[in-house]
Amino acid sequence: MARPIKPTPTLTGETAIAFLKEMNEPPTKEELEFAEEVKKAREKRTVHFKP
């Protein structure tokens, strides 16, 4: 049986500021390349059923 999901922690102070700064930065080249790889992998796994 799966364990229950824990509550999301509340960020405060410097931790919250650092998190927001990171989230507002545009994605890096590596992050964009990774996202493209994931997209291609998902497309390969798509199954099309014929009626």
Residue pairs with C-beta under 8 A, 6 or more apart in sequence:
11 19
27 35
